[in-house]
Amino acid sequence: MANFLLAWWNAEVHGGFDLTDLANVDRDVADDMATIFTWLARGDDLAYPTDYRREVEQIIAHWRPKTGTA
């Protein structure tokens, strides 16, 4: 899940998301991710989870401490 969120936040800095990682999450999480995929695909503009910046920065600090917070 962290790879997915960090790829959405900034794939160039934090790495992309390998779709085969979906096999490693539980069904509820996979359903949530599919909802986000669909929501992003149907939007006119690309949206980022900026309302959750603090939480994303905590994920970055835990999973990508060498890449910083941006």
C-alpha positions in Angstrom: 0.0 0.0 0.0 2.9 2.4 0.8 4.3 1.9 -2.7 0.9 2.8 -4.2 0.4 5.9 -2.2 4.0 7.1 -2.7 3.8 6.5 -6.4 0.6 8.6 -6.5 2.3 11.3 -4.4 5.5 11.6 -6.5 6.6 8.6 -8.5 9.8 10.2 -9.8 11.1 10.7 -6.3 9.6 7.7 -4.5 9.3 5.1 -7.2 6.5 3.6 -9.2 3.9 1.1 -8.3 4.1 -2.4 -9.6 0.6 -3.7 -10.4 1.7 -7.2 -9.3 1.8 -5.8 -5.8 -2.0 -6.0 -5.8 -1.6 -9.7 -5.2 0.0 -8.9 -1.8 -2.8 -6.8 -0.3 -6.0 -8.0 1.2 -9.3 -7.7 -0.8 -10.6 -4.6 0.9 -7.3 -2.7 0.3 -7.3 -3.9 -3.3 -10.9 -2.6 -3.7 -9.9 0.7 -2.3 -7.0 1.0 -4.7 -9.2 0.1 -7.6 -11.6 2.9 -6.6 -8.7 5.3 -6.6 -7.5 4.1 -10.1 -11.0 4.6 -11.4 -11.5 8.0 -9.8 -8.1 9.2 -11.2 -8.9 7.8 -14.7 -12.3 9.5 -14.9 -11.1 12.9 -13.6 -10.4 15.8 -16.0 -7.3 16.8 -14.0 -4.8 14.8 -12.1 -5.5 14.9 -8.4 -3.1 14.4 -5.5 -4.0 13.5 -1.9 -2.9 16.9 -0.6 -5.5 16.9 2.1 -3.5 14.1 3.7 0.0 15.6 3.3 0.9 15.0 6.9 0.0 11.4 6.7 1.8 11.0 3.4 4.9 12.6 4.9 4.7 10.1 7.8 4.6 7.2 5.2 7.6 8.8 3.4 9.5 9.1 6.7 8.9 5.4 7.4 9.2 3.8 4.0 11.5 6.2 2.1 13.6 8.1 4.7 16.4 8.8 2.2 14.1 10.6 -0.3 12.8 13.3 2.0 9.2 14.6 2.2 8.5 16.1 -1.2 
